[in-house]
């Protein structure tokens, strides 16, 4: 079978059953107690030597962004819209790092004038534009250089660095670019940003990737005119979306990278520098679920079909249409208490044959009105899906602070108002 489900209820499914009358469907639910626990585990694995930078693109709901403010140090934004999300959530601009290969002159000027902590330059031209805007406004802008490494480590689900990637400055060109930036009076070159890949579940690959990035920081800081202030490691830590996936052993990663991290921290250029681990998916991915009612169950020619209120339009990643080459079922449960297990194909409501939520999945017998719960949906869910396709109802969003407390409706805090602004 391509997917399976257990009749045993997990704590999130029990929560949905307990507070069912307070939850509208379809919707996303984010369990922030789990986010807090994940952050503490992440910091503890590296003995609190690394700061944390949250990648807002993973989940840009303002309530989520605001909640994290007490527990992390930096926010990674990839558009002016995300910059505005962070600012409206009460985040101080000096905690924001602005990345992305398509920043316009207007984006850069707005960020600079609003006091953006660090702009992450993706190429030589962007460095020149930042310097020019700084000169025109008499502002020296702290700038990090994004590096596209020559070497990349196998084991990542998606790679962000290669010979054809649009991200960053090729490592082999870095020395010349550093020297060029050092001559620009309205640029304060403050360090580096490296994000080579994401969705990695191999501890060995994660350790080797971090070692490679630390080596880049160490080698190229020597060409800077002043010590580094901030260097950012793109974590790439993955989420176990599918049945055979296993969670990352954080302790293993922390123990095995510690000697290299100590060597890095003892380099003269880095003694006063901050080093941040950038993550989004790993911080909130497992803490979120997507829920949708079954509209109907029908018999197709070769299988039993269940149709939901939302599918690809609400949770594009779960349907395998967000960069997945081999489509597998996410982990799915249901509020159905039927003892009998049956095989289903589960579809969303769209008029397209790619709106398949699950194939050949065993679930308790489903009826109209039962709720399907898609796990690991806290990241790249609501904001990464084509919500406007075929103009169905947009899902609500809820925040949960404790399993025993009712959900808080945070739908009004979504990022839709920021699109195009």
Secondary structure as UniProt FT lines:
FT   HELIX           11..18
FT   HELIX           20..22
FT   STRAND          27..31
FT   HELIX           32..45
FT   TURN            46..48
FT   STRAND          51..55
FT   HELIX           56..58
FT   HELIX           62..68
FT   TURN            69..71
FT   STRAND          74..77
FT   HELIX           80..88
FT   TURN            89..90
FT   HELIX           93..95
FT   STRAND          96..98
FT   TURN            101..102
FT   HELIX           105..113
FT   TURN            114..115
FT   STRAND          118..121
FT   HELIX           124..137
FT   STRAND          141..148
FT   STRAND          156..159
FT   TURN            163..164
FT   STRAND          169..170
FT   HELIX           171..173
FT   HELIX           174..182
FT   TURN            185..186
FT   STRAND          187..194
FT   STRAND          197..200
FT   HELIX           203..221
FT   TURN            222..223
FT   STRAND          230..234
FT   TURN            243..244
FT   HELIX           250..265
FT   HELIX           268..270
FT   TURN            271..272
FT   STRAND          274..279
FT   HELIX           281..284
FT   TURN            286..287
FT   STRAND          288..299
FT   STRAND          304..308
FT   TURN            312..314
FT   HELIX           317..319
FT   STRAND          332..334
FT   STRAND          341..347
FT   TURN            353..354
FT   STRAND          356..364
FT   TURN            368..369
FT   STRAND          371..374
FT   HELIX           382..384
FT   TURN            387..388
FT   HELIX           389..391
FT   STRAND          396..400
FT   TURN            403..404
FT   STRAND          408..409
FT   HELIX           411..413
FT   HELIX           416..418
FT   TURN            419..420
//
